[in-house]
Amino acid sequence: MKFFSKFLKIWAWISMILITAVILFLFGYVFYQGYETISWTFLTDSPRGAVLGMEGGIFPAIIGSLFFTGTAVVLGSIPAIASAVWLVFYAKNHTAIRMMHLIIQCISGIPSIVLGLFAYSFLVRDLNLGRCILSTGTALGIMILPFIEVRAEKAFRELPEEMIRASGALGCSRRYTICRIVLPACRGELISGIILGGCYAMGATAPMIFTGAVAYASVPHSLFEPAMALPMHLYLLVAQGTTSLDVAYGTAFVMMAIILISNLLTTLYARSRHKAWMNS
């Protein structure tokens, strides 16, 4: 038994070191290939040139990605958290709970390109919204909904049951308990799940291609406009061949850096909120 425990510990350390090494190598390789491209002009200028990306920068793509991600986060997180609240605090019928979990699992298994095709057929064509940020945000919101719901439900279920019972024993309604105790106590985990879901949506190229991302566009001013996006821009640069690979690596590193920084800030915020709640 002691040998098996020691083996598991060594295996865990080796796995962690390998994963860290792969991530560092990936970031280092992409940065080495594209660092000459990255500059202040590259980050703040618009793309220009007869060949896409040979001149200018990626500023509209950065802003467009933030628009797409923000719309997806709003449209995906609200029903996700509401579903988690219903499943944990209101649902009593075990059949309904199992059906809800089955639906969420099925949504999480849908390929992103299928969601993009659905959004194109239903939103862009049938509802005549056109290729715009709202159409893309809806597809991405459906994609990240299970991601956020699972984490929100886990956070709710990990709350001490005695705290919920004590609130009820003091005469507090269930709605008051959820709004004033449960949600504030789980704020760090909820925001963490929402931001991580947004990072997941930011890298989804397939729904963007079908529904709202374009090669050239200015900074969007409305949800009903198309926009550039970093994944779409990267895809087009790679498709052009070796002439744009330096710019493609620079674009990839910027997108990876945004996602990495978001993940780090999310982790730090979740830990600080958990620590503050434990000390309160």
C-alpha distance (Angstrom), angle and dihedral (degrees) to the residues before:
residue distance angle dihedral
M1 . . .
K2 3.81 . .
F3 3.82 90.3 .
F4 3.81 91.4 50.8
S5 3.83 91.5 49.4
K6 3.79 91.3 49.8
F7 3.81 90.7 47.4
L8 3.81 91.0 53.1
K9 3.80 91.1 49.4
I10 3.81 92.2 51.0
W11 3.79 90.9 45.4
A12 3.82 90.5 51.6
W13 3.82 92.1 50.4
I14 3.80 92.8 47.7
S15 3.81 91.3 48.6
M16 3.81 91.9 49.4
I17 3.81 91.9 48.9
L18 3.81 92.3 48.0
I19 3.81 93.0 49.0
T20 3.79 91.8 47.6
A21 3.81 90.8 47.8
V22 3.81 92.2 50.5
I23 3.81 92.1 49.6
L24 3.80 93.0 47.4
F25 3.81 91.2 46.7
L26 3.81 91.1 49.5
F27 3.80 93.2 50.2
G28 3.80 92.1 42.9
Y29 3.79 94.1 48.9
V30 3.80 94.3 47.6
F31 3.81 91.3 46.2
Y32 3.82 92.2 47.8
Q33 3.79 91.2 51.6
G34 3.81 95.7 47.1
Y35 3.81 108.9 24.1
E36 3.82 92.8 103.5
T37 3.80 89.1 60.7
I38 3.81 96.5 50.3
S39 3.79 112.7 92.9
W40 3.78 139.3 132.4
T41 3.81 89.5 -93.1
F42 3.80 90.2 50.9
L43 3.82 90.5 53.9
T44 3.81 97.6 43.8
D45 3.81 105.9 33.5
S46 3.80 132.7 80.3
P47 3.83 122.1 -114.3
R48 3.77 116.0 -95.5
G49 3.75 139.8 169.0
A50 3.79 138.8 81.0
V51 3.81 88.2 -86.0
L52 3.81 112.6 54.1
G53 3.79 112.8 -100.6
M54 3.81 98.3 1.2
E55 3.81 89.2 116.5
G56 3.79 134.5 25.6
G57 3.79 124.5 17.1
I58 3.80 146.3 -89.7
F59 3.81 104.8 -95.3
P60 3.85 95.5 122.9
A61 3.81 89.1 48.6
I62 3.81 91.3 53.4
I63 3.81 93.0 49.0
G64 3.80 91.6 43.2
S65 3.80 91.2 52.2
L66 3.80 89.8 51.3
F67 3.83 90.0 50.6
F68 3.80 92.0 49.5
T69 3.80 92.0 45.9
G70 3.81 94.8 45.5
T71 3.80 92.4 50.4
A72 3.81 91.2 48.1
V73 3.81 92.0 48.8
V74 3.81 92.7 52.0
L75 3.80 94.9 44.8
G76 3.80 94.0 42.8
S77 3.79 104.1 38.7
I78 3.81 99.2 51.7
P79 3.85 96.7 59.3
A80 3.82 90.5 35.6
I81 3.81 94.4 57.0
A82 3.81 91.7 39.7
S83 3.82 89.7 53.2
A84 3.80 91.1 49.1
V85 3.82 91.3 50.5
W86 3.81 91.4 50.2
L87 3.79 93.8 47.4
V88 3.80 94.6 48.7
F89 3.80 104.2 35.9
Y90 3.81 108.8 20.3
A91 3.81 111.7 25.4
K92 3.80 113.7 95.0
N93 3.79 101.6 159.7
H94 3.82 107.6 91.8
T95 3.80 91.9 -157.7
A96 3.81 91.3 55.3
I97 3.80 90.6 47.7
R98 3.80 91.9 51.1
M99 3.80 91.2 47.3
M100 3.81 90.9 50.2
H101 3.79 91.8 50.2
L102 3.80 90.0 47.7
I103 3.81 91.2 52.3
I104 3.81 91.6 49.2
Q105 3.80 91.3 48.8
C106 3.80 91.0 49.4
I107 3.82 91.5 50.8
S108 3.79 90.6 50.4
G109 3.81 89.5 54.1
I110 3.80 96.2 53.8
P111 3.83 111.1 109.2
S112 3.78 113.3 -116.6
I113 3.80 91.8 -124.1
V114 3.82 89.5 58.6
L115 3.81 90.1 52.2
G116 3.79 88.2 50.2
L117 3.80 91.1 51.3
F118 3.82 90.8 48.1
A119 3.80 92.1 50.0
Y120 3.80 90.7 48.1
S121 3.80 93.5 49.3
F122 3.81 97.5 42.4
L123 3.81 106.0 28.5
V124 3.79 105.4 25.3
R125 3.81 98.2 37.4
D126 3.83 110.7 19.6
L127 3.83 98.8 35.7
N128 3.82 89.9 34.8
L129 3.79 94.4 -133.4
G130 3.77 89.9 138.3
R131 3.78 127.0 -148.9
C132 3.79 101.8 -38.5
I133 3.78 145.1 131.9
L134 3.81 92.4 -93.0
S135 3.81 92.8 56.8
T136 3.79 91.9 49.1
G137 3.79 93.0 43.2
T138 3.80 90.6 53.4
A139 3.81 92.5 52.7
L140 3.80 91.9 46.2
G141 3.81 91.1 44.9
I142 3.80 90.6 56.5
M143 3.80 89.0 47.9
I144 3.83 95.3 53.8
L145 3.81 96.8 37.1
P146 3.85 94.6 92.0
F147 3.81 90.3 43.7
I148 3.81 91.5 57.6
E149 3.81 96.1 37.2
V150 3.80 94.7 55.5
R151 3.80 91.9 51.0
A152 3.80 93.4 45.0
E153 3.81 92.2 49.2
K154 3.80 90.7 48.3
A155 3.82 90.9 51.4
F156 3.82 91.9 49.9
R157 3.80 93.5 48.3
E158 3.81 92.1 49.9
L159 3.81 92.4 59.8
P160 3.83 112.7 107.7
E161 3.79 107.3 -94.4
E162 3.82 89.6 -145.5
M163 3.81 89.5 65.7
I164 3.80 91.9 55.5
R165 3.80 92.0 46.2
A166 3.80 92.1 47.8
S167 3.79 90.3 53.3
G168 3.79 90.3 51.9
A169 3.80 91.6 46.0
L170 3.81 89.4 55.8
G171 3.80 89.5 57.2
C172 3.81 98.0 -102.6
S173 3.78 115.6 149.5
R174 3.77 120.7 -120.9
R175 3.78 91.3 -111.8
Y176 3.82 91.1 51.9
T177 3.81 91.1 47.9
I178 3.79 92.0 51.4
C179 3.81 95.8 45.2
R180 3.81 98.8 40.6
I181 3.80 103.8 30.2
V182 3.80 113.7 16.6
L183 3.80 100.6 42.9
P184 3.84 95.7 43.6
A185 3.81 90.7 46.7
C186 3.83 91.2 51.2
R187 3.79 96.4 38.9
G188 3.78 94.8 110.8
E189 3.82 94.4 49.8
L190 3.82 91.9 44.3
I191 3.79 94.9 50.5
S192 3.79 89.6 43.4
G193 3.81 91.5 53.8
I194 3.81 92.3 45.9
I195 3.81 94.1 51.0
L196 3.80 92.8 44.8
G197 3.80 88.4 50.2
G198 3.80 88.5 51.7
C199 3.82 90.2 51.9
Y200 3.80 88.1 51.5
A201 3.80 90.5 51.4
M202 3.80 93.5 47.2
G203 3.81 91.8 65.2
A204 3.81 97.1 45.9
T205 3.79 104.8 110.6
A206 3.81 102.0 171.8
P207 3.85 99.2 65.9
M208 3.80 90.3 45.1
I209 3.80 93.4 53.1
F210 3.80 91.9 56.0
T211 3.77 101.8 38.6
G212 3.78 118.0 29.8
A213 3.81 119.7 -22.7
V214 3.80 116.6 108.5
A215 3.80 136.0 -178.3
Y216 3.81 98.1 -118.2
A217 3.81 124.5 24.4
S218 3.77 138.2 134.8
V219 3.78 124.0 -119.3
P220 3.84 105.8 -62.5
H221 3.81 121.1 -116.1
S222 3.81 98.7 -176.0
L223 3.79 139.9 35.9
F224 3.80 88.5 -121.7
E225 3.81 94.1 64.8
P226 3.81 128.0 86.4
A227 3.79 117.3 -118.5
M228 3.76 143.4 -171.2
A229 3.80 118.7 -98.7
L230 3.79 132.2 -163.7
P231 3.86 95.9 -124.9
M232 3.80 92.1 48.2
H233 3.81 92.0 45.5
L234 3.80 90.4 49.1
Y235 3.80 91.4 49.6
L236 3.80 92.0 51.9
L237 3.80 92.8 46.9
V238 3.80 92.2 52.4
A239 3.80 90.8 45.6
Q240 3.80 90.2 58.0
G241 3.81 91.4 63.7
T242 3.77 134.0 -132.4
T243 3.82 95.5 -21.6
S244 3.83 91.6 74.3
L245 3.82 102.4 32.5
D246 3.81 94.6 105.6
V247 3.80 90.5 54.1
A248 3.81 89.6 43.9
Y249 3.81 91.8 55.1
G250 3.80 90.5 47.2
T251 3.81 90.8 50.6
A252 3.80 91.2 46.9
F253 3.79 92.1 51.7
V254 3.81 92.4 50.1
M255 3.80 90.9 51.4
M256 3.82 92.1 46.1
A257 3.81 90.4 48.5
I258 3.82 92.1 51.8
I259 3.80 91.3 50.5
L260 3.82 93.4 44.6
I261 3.80 93.7 49.3
S262 3.81 90.5 47.2
N263 3.80 90.9 51.3
L264 3.82 92.8 48.3
L265 3.80 93.5 48.1
T266 3.79 90.2 46.7
T267 3.79 92.2 51.8
L268 3.80 92.7 48.1
Y269 3.80 92.0 48.0
A270 3.81 93.6 48.3
R271 3.81 91.5 49.8
S272 3.80 93.0 47.5
R273 3.81 91.8 49.3
H274 3.79 91.6 48.1
K275 3.78 91.5 48.7
A276 3.81 91.9 47.9
W277 3.81 91.5 49.2
M278 3.80 92.2 48.5
N279 3.82 90.6 51.0
S280 3.80 94.4 46.2
